[in-house]
Amino acid sequence: MGAHELRAIARSIVADNRGILAADESSGTIKKRFDSIGVESTEENRRFYRNMLFTASGMEEFIGGVILYDETIRQASDEGTPFAEVLASKNVVPGIKVDTGAKDLALRVGETVTEGLDGLRDRLTEYFALGARFAKWRAVLTIGDGIPSAACVHANAHALARYAALVQEAGMVPIVEPEVLMDADNTIERCYDVTARTLHAVYGELDRQGVDLEGTLLKPNMVIAGKGCPTQESAERIAELTIDCLLRHVPAAVPGIVFLSGGQSEVQATENLNAINRVGGPWPLSYSYGRALQASALQAWGGDAANLEAGQAVFLHRARMNSLAAAGEWSADMESPVRA
């Protein structure tokens, strides 16, 4: 697949204020989600739950792409149609998580580097045959005393760039995800500094590896204070600093930015995305949310097949709210039916 086709796929995912559903939870993560509602994490329960999301009528109005896990891309709907085909038939691009997780970085206490480059070329060939047309790789940067180090930032940026080059070679769009975690007690200004350093390194490495930026998407964190910081900034301040950081470090050639929610609540992630779009930038500013699209739907379903439609309704509401936020047209009073 040539550069023209990759660029068209990247643009289509974020067209018309659509975003991405991150349904690529690892087996361990989905088990934690299911444990929270008292449901056993069997392969069939996982298949049923994701089928509920993917077959929700009208989800394609708000969702332009879905990130799948290795197990999920091999599963099928109740009718026996592979999930990748179910999505593609709705004009939703199927994607695949391809990294093998963050592992301890040698000689660097408290820091990680994401692995998964070994054998990736062959895995990408298989995933393409299974229907994937984009891929995702998540790098994780932790803020702490003296970290992230320059070595950690460089190692993760280099791995992201090598991954992105392999994905484009395989005829798919790479989503580049350098996540600066919001789990510490740092100020929003510290998050800005670390995010700026990280993005600067990532785009330098992407250039060195020859990656066509117009055939990529960026999945960054918002510039936001750590959860433990006593000063939690307004959505407007988050938006101002996020856009400022992106304008300084992300080329305008990138066809879309899809934010991760990073542990924000559902409504907070929507409110902040809306504020970001009120400021605006040269790119579509959309979402690639996991929990922030699924948490309420998971609760509404509760592992009971009888609650399928209820789960779908809650999922569609969240998707609609985030699509409105991607247009800068969301307001808090639109949430009242779900809060009631």
N, C-alpha and C positions, 0 to 999 in steps of 0.2 A: 504494500500500500504506500503510495507516494505522499509527498509533503502536502499536496493539495487536499487529499482525502483526510489526512490526519488533522489538518487545520479545520476542515469542515466538521469533523466529529467533535473536536474541542469546542467549537462555537455552538454546535447544536445542543450540547449538554446544558449550557447556561442561557440558551435563547429564551426569550419571552418570560424572563424572571423565574425560570426553573432552576432547581438546585439538585443536589445529590443526596440520596439515602445511603448512609453508610451501614450496610447490613453485613459487615465482614467481621463480626465479633469472632474471636478465636473460640475453640471448644471450652477453654477455661473461663473466658469472659462471659459467654452466653450461659454457662452453668451458674455463675454468680447472679446474672439477671433472673434466671428461672428460679434459683433458690429464694430470691427476694419475694416471689409470689407463690412459693411452695409447690413448684412444678418440677418434676423430674426431667433432667436434660437428656432425653433419649433422642436418637436420630429422627424418629418420626415426629416427636413434639417440636423439634427444631424445624423440620420441614413444614409442618402444619403452620407454625407461627409465621415463618417467612412467606409461605404461600398466602396467608391472610393479608400481608402487606402488599405483595406483588400483584395480587389479583383485585385489589380494592378498585372499584369502578371510579374512573376519573383521576386516579393518582398521577397519570401522565400529564395532566394540566400543570402540575407543580413540581414533578420529579423528572429530570432529564437524564439521569444516570443512576445506577445502583451498583455499589461495590459489594461483591460477593466474596465469600470465603471458599477455600478449596472444596470443602464438603458440599456447600450450597450450589456451586456451579455444576455439580454432578447430579443434583436432585431435580425432581420434576413436580409439576402441579398435580392436583387431585386427578386431572384428566390424563396425566402421563406425558404432558408436554414439558420438555426441559425448561428450567427457569429462564435461561438465557433467551430462549425462543419466546417465552411468555412476555418478557420485557421488550424484546426487539419488535414484537408485533404491535406494541403500544407506542412505538417510536421512543422508547427509553433505552439508552445505551447500557449494555451489561459491562461491568468492570470486574476486576479481580485484585485482591490483596496478594502481593507476592513476596513481601519481606518475611523473614523468619523470626522477627522480634529483636528487641533491644537487649544486648548482652553487655556485661561489665567491660569497660575499656581498660586494657592492660596498663598498669602503673598509674591509674587515675581513679582515686577513691571517690565513689559517689557519682561517677559519670558512665555513660553507656554509648555504644555504637550499634547501629542496627545492622544485622547480618542478613544474608540471603543471596549474595551475588554468585556463589558457587552453584553451578548447574542452572542458573536462571535462564540462559538462552533456550535450553531445551524445554524448561517448564513453560516459558512464554509461547513456544510453538504449540504446545499442547493446549494451553488456555485459549489461544486464538482459534484452534480447531473446535473448541467447546463453545465458542461464540463471544468471548471477551473482546472488547474493542478499546478498552482503556485499562490501566493498571494503577495500583497505589502502593507507595512505600513511605513508611512513617519513621522519621528520625525524631529522637526525643532529647531535648536539652533541659537540664535541671538547673534552676537558679539556687545558689547557695554561697557559702563562704569561699570566695575565690573561684567559683565555678559558674558557668561553664568555662573551661580553659580554652585557649586558642587551639590546642591539640584536639580537643573534643569537637569543637565547631568545625575544624578542617576535616577531621575523619568522617563526620556525618555528611558534610557538604560533598565531599569527594564520592562517598558511597551513593548518595542521591543522584549525582550526575552520571555515574557509571550505570546505575539502574535505568535512568531516563534514556540514555543512549541505547541500551539494549532493548528497551521497550519500543522505541521508535524504529529500530532495526527490524523488530518483529511485526511492525505494521499496526501498532497500537499507540494510544495517547498516554503519556505518563502524567500522573498526578504527583506533584512534588510536594511532600508534606514535612516541613521542618517545624516541629511543635515545641515551642518554649512553654514548659508546664506552668500552670497557675497554682500549684499546690503549696508553695512556700509562703513566707510572710513579707515578701519584697514589695516595694512601692511600684506604682505604675511607671514611674520614670526608669526604674531599674529594668522592668520588662521591656520598655522602649529600647534601651541601650543594647540588651542582649538580642532582641529581635532584629535590630538594625545590623548588628555584627553578623548574625546568622544569615540573614537574607543577602547581605553583601558577599559573604563567602559562597553561598549556594549559587548565586548567579555568575560569580567568577568561575566556579567549577563547571557549571553547565556550558559556559562559553568554551572552556578548554576542551570539553568532550565533544563539541560540535553539535550540541542539541539544538534543534530548531524550536525556538521559544514559542512560535505561533502554533505549534502542534503540542503544546503542554497546557496544563492548568496548575495553578498554585493553590495549595491548601495550607494556609498559615493560621497561627493563633491570632486572636485579637490582642492589641496592646492593652493589658488589663492588670490590675494589682493582684498579688497573690492572695489566696483565700484567707491566709492568716494576717494580712495587713490590716491594721486598725482603720486605715483610711480607704474606703471603697468609693471610687470615683463614679460620677454620673455617667449615663449612657452618652451624653454629649461630649464629655471629656474623653471617654474611651474612643469615640468615633474620631474626634479631632486628632488624637495622637496616633491612632491606627492608620488613618489616611496619610498623615504627615510621614510616618515611617515608610509606608508603601511607596509613596511618591518619590522618596529619596533613593529607594533601593530595588524597586521592581520595574523592569522595562515596560513601556507602554505596549510593546508587541505581544505581551502575554494576553491571550484571548479571554481569560476569565480568572477571577479569584474566588475560591469557595472556602469560606471560613470553617474551621472546626469549632465545636462548642466548648471543648476542653473542660467539662465538668460544670458548666453553667446550668442553671435550671432551664426548663423549656422556655418559659416566658422571658427570662433574662436574655437568653441567646437570641430570641426574636427581637426584643427591644433594642439590644445593642446593634444587631444587623440593620434594623430600620434606621437607627441614628447614623450609622456608617453611610448608608445610602442617601441620607439627607445631606451629608457633606459631599459624597460622590468622588469619582475619580475617572481616569481614562479607560477603566476596565469594567465589565459587568462584575458586580460585587454580590456574590450569592452565598450559598450554604452547602456544606457537606457534613450533615449532622447524623449522629448515631442516637445516643440517648435523648437528645433534644428533639428528635422526631418520634422516638419510640416509647419513652418512659410511660406516658399515660396510656398508650395503646396496649402495652404489656399488662398494665394493671387492669384495664377494662376487659381484656381477654381472659386473664387469670387461668389459662390452661384448659378452659372449657370450650369445646367446639360450639356450644350453643351461643357463646358470646362473640362469634366471629364477626358478625355485622357491627356489633358495638365497638369492637376493637378497630375495625376498619373506619368507622365514623370518626373516632378520636384521632386516628392516624391522619386521615384526610384533613381534619380541622387544623392540626399542627402544620401539615404541609402547606395548606392554604395560607395560614398566618405567616409562614416564612417566605412564601412567594410574594405576599404583599409587602413584607419587610424588604425583600430584594428590590422592590420598586419604590421603597421609601414611603409606602402608603398604609402602613400598619398603625393602629392606635390601640391603647390598652382596653378601651371599651369593647373591642371586638372579641376579647377573651371571656367576657362575662358569661356566655352560655356554658362554657366548660367549667368555670369556677363555681357555678351555682350548685 
